[in-house]
């Protein structure tokens, strides 16, 4: 005689897992953004305050996707500080 096993609540479980993934992604996005902001503050501190402040002011955080962030500088002369003359 064949026996069948059933599982009730599978759709609810899948819905919960799907929501959890979104919540985890949102939390991870906050962590990534926080790390990028902290990194930009470190870079600005290393640049120090020059006569114009343009080096530090040029450091920006660009959010590309919820989990992808880029820290970069818009200062055209930043390469001189980075690599020397």
N, C-alpha and C positions, 0 to 999 in steps of 0.2 A: 504494500500500500504506500503510495507517494504522500509525502508530507510537504506542506508549504509553510514557509516562514514569512511573516509580514513585518513591515516596519512602518509605524505611523509617525508622522511628523517630519518626514524627510524634506518636504518643501520648506517648512519652517526652519529646519537646520540649514539648508542651503541659503535661505534668505539671510539668516543671522551671519553665516560665514561671509556672504557677499558684503553685508554692511560692515562687518568687522574689518574686512580688507580696506574699505574706503576710510574707515576711522584710523586704521593703522597707517595708511598712506598719508592722511592728513597730519597725524602726529609726527611721522617721519619728515614730512615737508617742513613742519615747524622747526624740527631739530636741524635740518639741512640749512634752512634760512638763518637760524640763530648762529650756526657755525660760520656761515658766510659773513654775517654782520660782525662777528667777533674777529674774523680774519681781516676784514677791511679796517677795523679799528687798530689792529696790530700793525698793518702796513702803514696806515696814516701816522702812527706813533713812530715808526722807524724812519719815515721821511722827515719828521721833525717840522718845525715851522721855519720856512725860509722867508725871504723878504716879501714875497707875494702870497705865499700859502697855496699856490696853484697845484703843486705836487699832491699834497694831501687832499685838497678839494676835488682833484680829478679822480680819486678812487671811488668807484661805484659798485654796487651790488645789483646784478641783473638777474631777475628770476625768469628762467627759460621755460620750465615746466614745474609742476608742484614738487618734483624731486630733483630738479636740475637748476643750479644757481651758478652764476659766473661772477667772480670778483676780478675787476680789471681797472685800469686807469685810462682816463681820457686825456691826461696831460701829454702833450706831444714830446716833451723833453724827459719823460720818465725813464726812457732807455739809458739816458746818461747816468742816472742814479743806479739803475739796475746793473749795467754792464761796464760803466766807467767811460772815460773819454779816450 
